[in-house]
Amino acid sequence: MSIEIKTTSVEPIRHTYSHIARRFGDKPATRYQEASYDLEAKTNFHYRPQWDSRYELNDDRRTAIRMADWYAVSDPRQFYYGAYVGNRAKMQEAAETSFGFCDKRNLLTRLPEQTQKQLLRLLVPLRHVELGANMNNSKIAGEAVATTVSQMHIYTAMDRLGIGQYLSRVALMIDGSTGKALDESKGYWMDDELWQPMRKLVEDTLVVDDWFELTLVQNILMDGLMYTLVYDKMDAWFESQGAEDVSMLTEFMRDWYKESLRWTNAMIKAVAGESEANRELLQKWIDNWEPQAYDALKPLAEASVGIDALDEARAELSARLKKFGLQSQGVSA
Amino acid sequence: MAVQNKKLNLKDKYQYLTRDMGWEPTYQKKKDIFPDEDFEGIKITDWSQWEDPFRLTMDSYWKYQAEKEKKLYAIFDAFAQNNGHQNISDARYVNALKLFLTGVSPLEHAAFQGYAKTGRQFSGAGARVACQMQAIDELRHSQTQQHAMSHYNKHFNGLHDAAHMHDRVWFLSVPKSFFDDARTAGPFEFLTAISFSFEYVLTNLLFVPFMSGAAYNGDMATVTFGFSAQSDEARHMTLGLEVIKFILEQHEDNVPIVQRWIDKWFWRGFRLLSLVSMMMDYMLPNKVMSWSEAWEVYYEQNGGALFKDLERYGIRPPKYQDVANDAKHHLSHQLWTTFYQYSQATNFHTWIPEKEEMDWMSEKYPDTFDKYYRPRYEHLAKEAAAGRRFYNNTLPQLCQVCQVPTLFTEMGAPTKLSHRQLKYEGERYHFCSEACCEIFEHEPEKYIQAWLPVHQIYQGNCEGADVETVVQKYYHINIGEDNFEYLGSPDHKRWLSIKGVKPADEDKNAA
C-alpha cells in the first residue's frame, strides 16, 4: 500500500528556458544545465577593454584554440555552484577531522626536528605554487568564454587557495601557530636552490597570455607531474621518514586531484578532438612546457623520493595525454 | 614577516593564510605579472596596508555556503512541488521577475567575470583573494537566480530567453552597457564602480525593492534567494568600503581620480536604477514603499552619512546628486509611461494602474502625481477603453551614455524635456542629461563605441527593418505572448483560470 496525496496538477507551458531547449529539447532540464549553458554574454559589447583593446569583452580570440562552440567543453562532475560547495563542504569536514586529530594528539609537534624541517622545506613551500595556481585559474575564469568552462576554473582557483591554506596549517601546527615555521618555509621558496626552478616556472606561467595555454600548463602539465610526485610518491617517502601522519593532512589533495582529472580530461578531450589545428597547438605547448615542469620538479624529487618517482609520474602523464592523441616525454623514461 | 614566538592573532593568522602565500617575484618583472595595475593613474605605495574586509578561509567558506545552498534548494524544491506560483499576489507581479531575470541576473554573471579578472589583476594578494570570493559569489547569484525563476518560466511568458535578450533588446542595453563600461575599465575603476558605488552606495535600492517586493507578493522562491544572498552581499559591501578607503589613503593624487569615478558611477547607477523605480511603484501589486521613500532612506540618509564620513579624505558627494534627489518625485512615472507605449517591444507587460494604485501614488507623490501623471493615465485609459490602446511606433532616441530613451525632464521643470547634444569628430551625439554628457566628454573615445539598439535597428543590424521582425526574430520575444498589454494577455488569462475566474467574470475582474 502506498499513500497518495492529491495535489492539483498544473500543466506547464514549457519545460525549460528557450536557450536550454535549443540545446537539449524542451524537456525538464537539470540544475547543471540551467546554471551553465548560454548564460554568458556573447555579442553586442559596447566598449573595448581599456586593459586590452585588441579584443572585445568575452572574446573567443583571447586564446589561439578554436572551438565552434565552447559549451562543447562541459563538466562531467556537473558542478554548478551549489553542487560544488556541497561537495567541498564534505571534503573539508573530513580534512577538519584529520587536522583536529593531529592537533589534539600533537602528532606533528612530536616529530623529530629533522623531519619537521623536511616538511617545512619539501612540502609546505608548495603553498606558494598553489597561490600561483590560484592566480592563473582566476585569470582563466575571467577570460574564458562559456560558463561551462569559466566556472570550472573559478572553482579550481578557490580550491587552490584552500589547498594552500591546508599546507600553511601544516606549518602552523608545527610551530604552534606563531608563524615562525611559515617564515622559515617561505625562506626556502625564495632562496633555497631546490625551489628556484619551480619558482621560476610559476613566475613564467604568470606572464602567459593565452588562457587555454595556461590551463594546459597549470592544470594538466604542472599538476600532472606535481600532484603525482608530491601527494602520491612523496607521501610514501614521508611515511618512510616517520612522518606517516602527514598523510592524513594531505588526503584532501589526493582526493581533490583524483577528482580534478575528470574535468581536465574531459576538457582536453573536447578541445583536442575538435580539430587537427587544435591538437597541433596543444602538442606545441606540451613540447615547450612539459620538460620545464619536469625540470622544475627534479630537485624536489632528488631531495626526497628520488628521480625514478618523477619519471614514473612523467610516464603516467604521458599515458594520459596519449589517450587524446598527444605526446609527451615519459614513455621512454 | 618578523620571527615571533607569540601565537598569532586572528588578523595575522588570516594574513598568513592568504597574502603571505604571495611573494616578490624575481624571475619575471612585477610589471609584467601585473600589467594592468598602473594605467589608470592610481598610486599604491604599500599594499601591506590593505585591511582584509572579511576573514573567511576556504574551509569555512565551503561549509557556510553549502549550508546556505542546502536550505535554499530545499525551498526551491518545495516551491515547485507545491506550485508556489499560484500563491503570489497577482500575476502582474511576475513582470518584476521578467525585468529581474533579463536585466539583473546577466549582470551577476558579468560581475563573476569582472571579479575573476580583478582577482588576478592586483599585485596585493589580500585584495585579490577578496575579489575572487566575490567572483564565485556572483556566479552563485547568477545560477541560483536561474533556478529560482525556473519554475516561473514554466508557467509564465517573458522569462524564457534572458541572456539572449540581454545582449539585444533595446532597454536591456541600459544594464548591459553599465556593466560593460565597468568591466572594460581598469581594475581600480571597476571596484569603485561596482564594489563601492553600486554594491555599497546603491545596492539597497536594487536589492530591497526586488527582495522585499517578493516577500510582499508571496514569492517564496525569490525572497528565499534574497535572504540567502544577504550575507554574501554584506561581504561585498564591506569590500566596497575598504577599497575606497584604501585607495584614498594610499596617495593624495588618487583623490581627484576617485572623485570623478564616484561622480560618474553614482550617475550611471542612478540611471540604471530608474528601471527599478518603475518596477517598485508600478509592477508590485502589493507595494513595499514608494521609490521616493526608498531613495530618501537608502540614498539621501544613508548616502548622506557615508559621504560625510568620506569628507576627511577630501571626497564630496556625487556631483549630480541634487538632480537625482529632485528626480525622485518623477522618475518611476516617467519611466512607466514610456514603457507603457513600447510594450510591443518588451518581454514584459504593462498596464494602466488600478484606481487604488493611483490613489496610493497620489498619497506618495502629493506634489507631482495628480498634477503631471494622473491625467496621462486617465487619457491613456480612455483611449484603451475606446479600443485604441496606445503603442508608440516611432523608435525612441537613446542617450549615448546611459542608453535610456531621452525621456527625463529638467530639474525643477517637470514639463521640460532634458536634452543635451554635442559634436565630436564631426558626429552629433545626444544625451539625456548634463551628467551623461559630461561622462561622455571625459572619455569620448569610449562612448562613441556604444552599441545603441535603436541606431542598430535603423542600420539594419538586427535581422530586419520593421519592429515586428526585430522583436520576434532578433529579440526572441514571442509576439502576443511575451509582449503587449497585460489585460487579455495569455499570462492574464492563465492567472484568471488559476484563480477560478470564469470567462464570464473576466470583464468584471479586469475592469
Interface residues (C-beta under 8 A of the other chain):
Chain A: T7 T8 V10 P12 I13 R14 H15 T16 Y17 S18 H19 R31 E34 A35 S36 D38 L39 E40 A41 K42 T43 N44 F45 H46 Y47 R48 P49 Q50 W51 L57 N58 Y80 Y81 G82 V85 G86 R88 A89 M91 Q92 E93 A95 E96 R127 H128 E130 L131 N134 M135 N136 S138 K139 A141 G142 E143 T147 S150 Q151 H153 I154 Y155 A157 M158 D159 L161 G162 G164 Q165 Y166 S168 R169 L172 G176 S177 T178 G179 K180 L182 D183 K186 W189 M190 R199 K200 E203 D204 L206 V207
Chain B: M1 V3 Q4 N5 K6 K7 L8 D12 K13 Y16 L17 T18 D20 M21 G22 W23 P25 T26 Y27 Q28 D32 I33 P35 D36 F39 T57 M58 D59 Y61 W62 K63 Q65 A66 E67 E69 K70 L72 Y73 Q81 N82 N83 Q86 P106 H109 A110 F112 Q113 G114 A116 K117 T118 G119 R120 Q121 A125 R128 V129 Q132 M133 A135 I136 L139 R140 S142 Q143 T144 Q146 H147 S150 N153 K154 H155 F156 N157 L159 H160 D161 A162 A163 H164 H166 D167 R168 S173 K176 S177 D180 D181 R183 T184 A185 G186 P187 K446 Y447 Q449 A450 W451 Q456 H476 R494 I498
